[in-house]
Amino acid sequence: MTAGLTASFTVAATGTPAPTYQWRKNGTNLSGATSATLTLTNVSAADAGSYDVIATNIYWQRDLERSDAHPTIPPGVHDPAGEAKR
């Protein structure tokens, strides 16, 4: 990921009844992140971490996706999290 841009993660799960989703960062639920797509806007160093999503229905629960995200800061660009990179 490049600082200042948008990053998206998408998963798909099927089942009856339809599953619900809960995205997590470093094992902690992300408030409001309950769709099949997680979109991070204006990413910064603060967004670095491990992301996964739990898909659940009344019969099962699955950890569907794990991705390590590490935003990169191009030379001479100011990181929105407050760190200047050169």
N, C-alpha and C positions, 0 to 999 in steps of 0.2 A: 504494500500500500504506500502511496505517496501522500505526504502531509498536504492538507488542504483540499484533497479530492474526496470523492465518494467511493465507498466500498460496499459491496452487497454480497451476502451469502444466501443461497437458496437451497432448500431441501424439498423432498416430496415423500409423503407417506400416504398409504391408502388403507382403508379398513371400514368396517361397518360396526358401530357408527363412525363417522368421519373423525379422525384424530384432531386433537388440539396440540398446539406447539408452545414451548417455552424456551427461549434463547437464554444462554448463560454466558458470562465472561468470568474466567478463572473459577468456575463452579458456583458463581452467585447469579441468581435470576436477574435478568435485565427488565426493569419495570416497563410494561407496555409492549414488550417484544414477544408477541404471541401469534405471529403469522408465519407462513412458510418461508418468508424472506426477511432477513435482517439487513437493514440499510444503515450504514454509518456515514454521516455527512461531515464534511470539513474535518477529516481525520487528523489526529495529532498524536504525539508520543503517548498521551494519556490513554489512547485506544489500544495500545499494544497489549497482547495477552492471548489466552487460549479461549476460543469460542466453541460452544457446542449447543445443540438443541435437543430437547426432550420432546418426543411425540408420544401422546397418550390417548387412549380411549378406555372404555370401561373394562376391556379385556386384556390390555397389554400396555407396556411402557417401553420405549426404546430411546437410547442415546444415539442419534442419527449422524451427527457430524461433529468433527473436532478439527479446528483449524487454528494454527498459531499465526497471529497477525502481528506484524512489526512494522509500523509506519516508518518510511524513510524520509529524511528531510534533504531536499536538494541543496547543494552549496549556495550560501548567500541568502537562503530563504528563512524567514522568521517562523518558528514553530508556533502555531496558535496556542499551545499549552504554555508558552512563555519562555521557551529555551531558544536562543539564537544559535543557529548552526552555520558553520563556515566551511 
